[in-house]
C-alpha cells in the first residue's frame, strides 16, 4: 500500500516528539537558561551602567535567538551523523522516502519546540514590561522568530552536507559553533566590531531575527528587517536544498 508523504511526515514528527519527550530536562533548560545568562550579564553590567528592564529584555531575546539558532543549525547534521554512525542511513537512502521529508519533519518539530520554549520563557517578561499589550507584542515576536528560523533550516542543510562530506560531525561543529556564535551578533553591541565582521553578521539571519524581534517588542517595527528575513529565507532554503540534493544523489548512486 502506497503511503502518502503527509503520512510519512506525520510519523517522523511523532517519532521525533517521542524522542524529545524522553529528555524533559533539555526543554526545561531552554526555558530557564536564558534567565541565568541574561541575568548574569545584566548583573556584571550593572557595575558600569544602569540596567533597565528594556536592556534585560534585549539581552534575554538575544540569547534566546542565539540558543535556538544553534539548535536549528545542528539538528539536520546531528540527525544524519547519528543515522550514519548507527548504520541506519544506508537503509533510509534505499527507501523511496525522500530524506527531505525526514529532515523537514525533525526540523519542524524543533521549530515548534523552540517557539514553545520561547513563549513559556518570554511571556512573564513581556507581561511584566508591557502588561496585556505584551501578549500581542509576544505574538508578533513569535511570528518573526518563526520566519527567522526558516533560513536557519537551509543553513543547517549546508552544514549537514559539510558534515557528511568530511565524515566528522564533532570537529565540524566544534569549529563552526564558536564562529557562528560570534557572527550572530545577538548578545553584544556589534558597533565595536570592524566593518567587515559587521557585514558578515548582516549576511547571516540571526542578528536580523533578534533585532527585528527586539524592535517589535519596543514598538519600533521595521518593515525593512521583515523583508530581509523573507529574502534570507528564500536564499538560504534554496542554497540548502540544492546543495543537499546533490549530496543525496551522490550517496544514492555511489553509496556512503
C-alpha positions in Angstrom: 0.0 0.0 0.0 1.4 3.4 -1.0 1.9 5.7 1.9 1.4 9.5 1.3 4.2 12.0 2.0 2.0 13.7 4.6 1.6 10.4 6.5 5.4 9.8 6.4 5.9 13.4 7.6 3.4 12.9 10.4 5.1 9.7 11.5 8.6 11.3 11.5 7.3 14.2 13.6 5.5 12.0 16.1 8.7 9.9 16.5 10.8 12.9 17.0 8.4 14.2 19.6 8.7 10.9 21.5 12.5 11.1 21.4 12.4 14.7 22.8 9.9 13.9 25.4 12.3 11.4 26.9 14.6 14.2 27.9 12.4 16.9 29.6 15.4 18.4 31.2 16.5 19.7 27.8 13.2 21.6 27.4 13.4 23.0 30.9 16.9 24.2 30.2 15.6 26.1 27.1 13.3 27.9 29.4 15.5 28.6 32.4 19.0 29.1 31.0 18.2 32.5 29.2 17.2 33.9 32.6 20.5 32.9 34.2 22.7 34.1 31.3 20.8 37.4 30.7 20.6 38.0 34.5 24.3 37.3 34.9 25.3 39.6 32.1 23.0 42.3 33.5 24.5 41.9 37.0 28.0 42.4 35.7 27.0 45.4 33.5 25.2 47.0 36.5 28.6 47.8 38.0 29.3 50.1 35.0 25.9 51.3 33.7 22.3 51.5 34.8 20.4 48.4 33.7 16.7 48.8 32.8 14.1 46.2 32.2 14.3 47.0 28.5 18.0 46.3 28.5 17.4 43.0 30.2 14.7 42.1 27.7 17.0 42.8 24.8 19.7 40.5 26.3 17.1 37.9 27.0 15.8 37.9 23.4 19.4 37.9 22.1 20.4 34.8 24.0 17.2 33.0 23.2 17.7 33.6 19.5 21.3 32.6 19.7 20.5 29.3 21.5 17.6 28.4 19.3 19.6 29.2 16.2 22.4 26.9 17.2 19.9 24.1 17.8 18.3 24.6 14.4 21.5 24.7 12.5 22.8 21.5 14.2 19.6 19.4 14.0 19.9 18.1 10.5 23.6 17.5 10.7 23.3 15.6 14.0 20.5 13.5 12.8 22.3 12.4 9.6 25.5 11.7 11.5 23.7 9.6 14.2 21.9 7.7 11.5 25.2 7.1 9.6 27.1 6.1 12.7 24.3 3.7 13.7 24.3 2.1 10.3 20.7 3.2 9.5 21.4 5.9 6.9 22.0 3.3 4.2 18.6 1.8 4.7 16.9 5.2 4.7 18.6 6.1 1.4 17.5 2.8 0.0 13.8 3.5 0.6 11.7 5.6 -1.8 11.1 8.1 1.0 13.0 11.4 0.4 15.4 12.4 3.1 13.9 15.9 2.7 10.8 14.7 4.4 12.7 13.2 7.3 14.9 16.2 7.7 12.0 18.6 7.3 10.0 16.6 9.9 12.7 16.7 12.5 13.4 20.3 11.9 9.7 21.3 12.1 9.5 19.6 15.5 12.5 21.6 16.7 10.9 24.8 15.4 7.7 24.0 17.3 9.6 23.1 20.4 11.8 26.2 20.2 8.9 28.5 19.7 7.0 26.8 22.6 10.0 27.2 24.9 10.4 30.8 23.9 6.8 31.5 24.5 6.8 30.0 28.0 10.1 31.7 28.9 9.2 35.2 27.5 5.6 35.6 28.5 6.3 36.7 32.1 8.8 39.2 30.9 6.6 40.7 28.2 3.7 40.8 30.6 5.7 42.5 33.3 7.1 45.0 30.9 4.1 45.9 28.8 1.0 44.4 30.6 -1.7 42.8 28.4 -0.3 44.6 25.3 2.8 42.4 25.9 0.9 39.3 24.7 0.3 41.0 21.3 3.9 42.0 21.1 5.0 38.5 22.1 2.7 37.0 19.3 4.3 39.3 16.7 7.8 38.4 18.1 6.9 34.7 17.7 5.9 35.2 14.1 9.3 36.9 13.4 11.1 34.1 15.2 9.3 31.5 13.1 10.3 33.4 9.9 13.9 33.7 11.3 14.2 30.0 12.0 13.4 29.0 8.4 16.6 30.3 6.8 18.5 28.5 9.6 17.0 25.3 8.4 18.5 26.0 5.0 21.8 26.9 6.6 21.5 23.6 8.6 21.3 21.7 5.4 24.5 23.3 4.2 26.2 22.3 7.5 24.7 18.8 7.2 26.3 18.4 3.8 29.6 19.6 5.1 29.5 17.1 8.0 28.7 14.2 5.6 31.5 15.1 3.2 34.1 15.5 6.0 32.7 12.5 7.8 33.1 14.1 11.2 30.3 15.9 13.0 32.1 16.8 16.2 35.0 18.5 14.5 32.8 20.5 12.2 30.5 21.6 15.0 33.4 22.5 17.3 34.8 24.8 14.7 31.5 26.3 13.4 29.7 26.8 16.7 32.1 29.5 18.1 32.4 31.2 14.7 28.6 31.3 14.3 28.1 32.4 17.9 30.4 35.4 17.3 28.8 36.2 14.0 25.3 36.0 15.4 25.7 39.5 16.9 22.8 38.8 19.3 24.4 39.1 22.7 26.8 42.1 22.4 26.9 45.5 20.7 28.2 45.0 17.2 29.2 48.6 16.7 32.5 47.8 18.4 33.4 45.4 15.6 35.4 46.1 12.4 33.2 46.8 9.4 33.9 43.6 7.6 32.8 41.5 10.6 29.6 43.5 10.8 29.0 42.8 7.1 29.3 39.1 7.8 26.8 39.5 10.7 24.3 41.2 8.4 24.6 38.4 5.9 23.6 35.7 8.4 19.9 35.7 9.6 20.5 35.5 13.4 21.1 39.2 14.0 18.2 40.4 11.9 15.9 37.9 13.6 17.0 39.1 17.0 16.9 42.8 16.2 13.6 42.7 14.4 12.1 40.9 17.5 13.6 43.5 19.8 12.3 46.4 17.7 8.8 44.8 17.7 8.9 44.5 21.5 10.0 48.1 21.8 7.2 49.3 19.3 9.8 50.4 16.7 8.8 47.9 14.0 11.0 47.8 10.8 9.5 46.6 7.6 13.0 46.5 6.1 14.1 43.8 8.5 11.0 41.7 7.9 11.5 41.9 4.1 15.2 41.0 4.7 14.1 37.9 6.7 11.8 36.8 3.9 14.5 37.2 1.3 17.0 35.4 3.5 14.5 32.5 4.0 14.2 32.1 0.2 18.0 32.3 -0.4 19.1 30.0 2.4 16.4 27.5 1.7 17.4 27.4 -2.0 21.1 27.0 -1.1 20.5 24.4 1.5 18.0 22.3 -0.6 20.1 22.4 -3.8 23.3 21.5 -2.1 21.8 18.7 -0.1 20.0 17.4 -3.2 23.4 17.0 -4.9 24.8 15.3 -1.9 21.9 12.8 -1.6 22.1 12.0 -5.3 25.8 11.1 -4.9 25.0 9.0 -1.9 22.3 7.1 -3.7 24.5 6.5 -6.8 27.8 5.5 -5.2 26.8 4.8 -1.5 28.1 6.5 1.6 
